[in-house]
Amino acid sequence: MNSGNIDDIFVAGHGSGRPGKVEGFENAIVEELEKNNYHTRQQIADMILEKFGIKKVCFSSREVSKKNGIRRLKSGSIPAKANASAQREFYNTILRPVMLKAMADKLTLLFLDASHFVMGCDFLGYIYGKTRKFIKTFSGRKRYNVLGALIFVTIKVTTVANDTYITAAEVCEMLRKVAAEYAMKPVHIVLDNARYQKCKIVSDPAKELGIVLHYIPPYSPNLNLIERLWKHVKSRLCSKYYDRFDNFKGTIDAIIGETGKGIKALIDKLIGESVQIFDTLVPINYNTFAVTNVDKKKAGLVA
């Protein structure tokens, strides 16, 4: 200190700090998280203690996940009987070519399906607040049935609705509506294999009206884009009480009526060229699958 420059003595040195408890185990922990299903941070902390002998509280287990890109993601579902190869063949040989022709204004493409809205407690959702909230529910089981036909390009929806049942008669009524409205171009309709849709009562009028019906493979709701509209409608009905059936029906009709108008920009994000196909998923364990590390176009997530 007497002979040198005192400023050289007081230099802040940055050490590496104390190594973390999970150092050396992170890759194994990440592999375990990817391989099995853990729903909470506490479950992750318990797994780290059980498998690696390291005690971590549930909040500190977050550092392992965050550092390695592990996020809490909503899981998707796959129909257990879905045939991924049949879905891919239908998409490549029928659906995609028809979609391209519709975008080129060579034909009118519609996606047809029925949804059944039960007035009651079927649409509970999440509500922010300090305490849990309870919603009054309707005492009966009144049901509003809506058969919808969604135009692929314009996102306009044509409906046939009742409060009894959807049958082949309603499907034929829809065919006549569509044929009258879009008579200037060939009409193609994508629909599922419900008995009241895949029958002679429906196929014969379709031929007479010049409408081509394309039936998707069984257990393939992901190929019928109108399913996304029904999901959107049900999300708008969440956690609301309707004291009259007329109000319930009117709300549903209003939401559907907005699709080609006020909320078209939102619906365009849900319904477009993107189609989910499951042939790129790989099994992780007995009931979980994940997307392989391939380009989205190859994965079928983007047309």
Rosetta blueprint (number, residue, H / E / L):
1 M L
2 N L
3 S L
4 G L
5 N L
6 I H
7 D H
8 D H
9 I H
10 F L
11 V L
12 A L
13 G L
14 H L
15 G L
16 S L
17 G L
18 R L
19 P L
20 G L
21 K L
22 V L
23 E L
24 G L
25 F L
26 E H
27 N H
28 A H
29 I H
30 V H
31 E H
32 E H
33 L H
34 E H
35 K H
36 N L
37 N L
38 Y L
39 H L
40 T L
41 R H
42 Q H
43 Q H
44 I H
45 A H
46 D H
47 M H
48 I H
49 L H
50 E H
51 K H
52 F H
53 G L
54 I L
55 K L
56 K L
57 V L
58 C L
59 F L
60 S L
61 S H
62 R H
63 E H
64 V H
65 S H
66 K H
67 K H
68 N L
69 G L
70 I L
71 R L
72 R L
73 L L
74 K L
75 S L
76 G L
77 S L
78 I L
79 P L
80 A L
81 K L
82 A L
83 N L
84 A H
85 S H
86 A H
87 Q H
88 R H
89 E H
90 F H
91 Y H
92 N H
93 T H
94 I H
95 L H
96 R H
97 P H
98 V H
99 M H
100 L H
101 K H
102 A H
103 M H
104 A L
105 D L
106 K L
107 L L
108 T E
109 L E
110 L E
111 F E
112 L E
113 D E
114 A E
115 S E
116 H E
117 F E
118 V E
119 M L
120 G L
121 C L
122 D L
123 F L
124 L L
125 G L
126 Y L
127 I L
128 Y L
129 G L
130 K L
131 T L
132 R L
133 K L
134 F L
135 I L
136 K L
137 T L
138 F L
139 S L
140 G L
141 R L
142 K L
143 R E
144 Y E
145 N E
146 V E
147 L E
148 G E
149 A E
150 L E
151 I E
152 F L
153 V L
154 T L
155 I L
156 K L
157 V E
158 T E
159 T E
160 V E
161 A E
162 N E
163 D L
164 T L
165 Y L
166 I L
167 T L
168 A H
169 A H
170 E H
171 V H
172 C H
173 E H
174 M H
175 L H
176 R H
177 K H
178 V H
179 A H
180 A H
181 E H
182 Y L
183 A L
184 M L
185 K L
186 P L
187 V E
188 H E
189 I E
190 V E
191 L E
192 D L
193 N L
194 A L
195 R L
196 Y L
197 Q L
198 K L
199 C L
200 K H
201 I H
202 V H
203 S H
204 D H
205 P H
206 A H
207 K H
208 E H
209 L H
210 G L
211 I E
212 V E
213 L E
214 H E
215 Y E
216 I L
217 P L
218 P L
219 Y L
220 S L
221 P H
222 N H
223 L H
224 N L
225 L L
226 I H
227 E H
228 R H
229 L H
230 W H
231 K H
232 H H
233 V H
234 K H
235 S H
236 R H
237 L L
238 C L
239 S L
240 K L
241 Y L
242 Y L
243 D L
244 R L
245 F H
246 D H
247 N H
248 F H
249 K H
250 G H
251 T H
252 I H
253 D H
254 A H
255 I H
256 I H
257 G H
258 E L
259 T L
260 G L
261 K L
262 G L
263 I L
264 K H
265 A H
266 L H
267 I H
268 D H
269 K H
270 L H
271 I L
272 G L
273 E L
274 S L
275 V L
276 Q L
277 I L
278 F H
279 D H
280 T H
281 L E
282 V E
283 P E
284 I E
285 N E
286 Y L
287 N L
288 T E
289 F E
290 A E
291 V E
292 T L
293 N L
294 V L
295 D L
296 K H
297 K H
298 K H
299 A H
300 G L
301 L L
302 V L
303 A L
